[in-house]
Amino acid sequence: MYAFTLEQPKTLADAKRLTTGGAQALAGGQTLIASMKQRLLRPENLVDLGGIDALRGIQVDGKQVVIGAMTTHANVAGSAEVRKHLPALASLAEGIGDRQVRAMGTMGGSVANNDPAACYPSAVLALGATVVTDRREIAADAFFQGLYTTALEPGELITSIRFPIPTKAAYAKFRQPASRFAMLGVFVAHTGSGVRVAITGGGNGVCRHAGLEAALSKSFTPEAVAGVAIDAADFSGDLHASAAYRAHLVKVQTQAAVRQANG
Ligand SMILES: Cc1cc2nc3c(=O)[nH]c(=O)nc-3n(C[C@H](O)[C@H](O)[C@H](O)COP(=O)(O)OP(=O)(O)OC[C@H]3O[C@@H](n4cnc5c(N)ncnc54)[C@H](O)[C@@H]3O)c2cc1C
């Protein structure tokens, strides 16, 4: 490691002041600390968000589940409210990484980081969630902008995420066994008026699939997925899987998610 300062504010206002001044937010450190150790990032000033109670917690607000940015994956997975109103999200959180990652990793850190193989971005996008920051509200469709890129401006802090409660939803992840991230994961959400499908692990960041959404909006069945064309050119290949294999997994995982959502 190398020298850096660490501030531990107790209020969002103090954290805002520090990040606006150029300091970098630290959540559970599951990505950031590892990136610093590898010298991929060298922030001079860190702001630990862990002492700000207002950034933690889960509320069910009418037709939405609102989750604070500093809520850990373990807390989402174990929440009776999330299990009741959004079981697909609880099960997604339960399948993230290992026990340590779930104990330290946070909703806000995962969504801000926008790793192309992370699980939460697919839930945020498929459910049409809203990312709430210290400055504004950002619709999921405008938030994710490609590989590790989001609509967040420098110093902008995610405070919570609002998830509309769907009629049916499920996440099916084909796990990359070494990292435990998604080799390919598909989140399907039936909103009542239509179906949204978000794919993670495909290459350039989470994305929706218009063909799958159209087919599943007509018939929310695994059979409806069979006739949808999935173009391997839309996906990336690497040492873990070719683009063609990922395209194949899109269908398989979508069918698995629909089956799960239909119970
Ligand atoms: C071994 C391992 C396995 C994993 N497996 C999975 C998996 O299966 N699925 C999956 O989805 N993820 C997985 N992860 C990622 C993990 O879930 C964490 O959520 C992710 O690493 C981010 O960590 P963090 O929340 O501690 O954020 P940090 O590492 O502290 O921060 C990450 C980035 O987000 C920024 N940030 C943090 N909080 C905020 C905020 N509130 N507002 C604005 N910016 C913010 C930071 O400045 C930094 O740039 C894995 C990680 C590891 C190490």
The ligand as an ORCA input file, in Angstrom:
! r2SCAN-3c Opt
* xyz 0 1
  C     -13.931    -12.580     -4.076
  C     -15.054    -11.685     -4.530
  C     -16.177    -12.261     -5.092
  C     -17.241    -11.449     -5.523
  N     -18.338    -12.039     -6.087
  C     -19.340    -11.254     -6.533
  C     -20.497    -11.834     -7.120
  O     -20.662    -13.038     -7.207
  N     -21.462    -10.978     -7.574
  C     -21.358     -9.625     -7.440
  O     -22.270     -8.905     -7.848
  N     -20.298     -9.065     -6.854
  C     -19.295     -9.842     -6.402
  N     -18.227     -9.255     -5.797
  C     -18.217     -7.778     -5.626
  C     -18.788     -7.399     -4.261
  O     -20.118     -7.825     -4.243
  C     -18.786     -5.892     -3.890
  O     -20.065     -5.350     -3.898
  C     -18.004     -5.027     -4.787
  O     -16.692     -5.523     -4.783
  C     -17.989     -3.573     -4.267
  O     -17.472     -3.598     -2.970
  P     -17.877     -2.599     -1.841
  O     -19.344     -2.502     -1.748
  O     -17.112     -2.977     -0.645
  O     -17.397     -1.170     -2.420
  P     -15.916     -0.547     -2.410
  O     -14.944     -1.556     -2.870
  O     -15.652      0.117     -1.132
  O     -16.121      0.579     -3.522
  C     -16.264      0.226     -4.884
  C     -16.379      1.505     -5.732
  O     -17.629      2.143     -5.508
  C     -17.453      3.485     -5.021
  N     -18.514      3.667     -4.017
  C     -18.748      2.897     -2.927
  N     -19.859      3.296     -2.312
  C     -20.351      4.345     -3.015
  C     -21.487      5.191     -2.875
  N     -22.375      5.028     -1.895
  N     -21.667      6.177     -3.783
  C     -20.781      6.349     -4.807
  N     -19.686      5.583     -4.996
  C     -19.488      4.586     -4.107
  C     -16.042      3.507     -4.451
  O     -15.495      4.816     -4.470
  C     -15.319      2.569     -5.410
  O     -15.007      3.242     -6.606
  C     -17.166    -10.028     -5.363
  C     -16.029     -9.453     -4.768
  C     -14.974    -10.263     -4.362
  C     -13.784     -9.622     -3.721
*
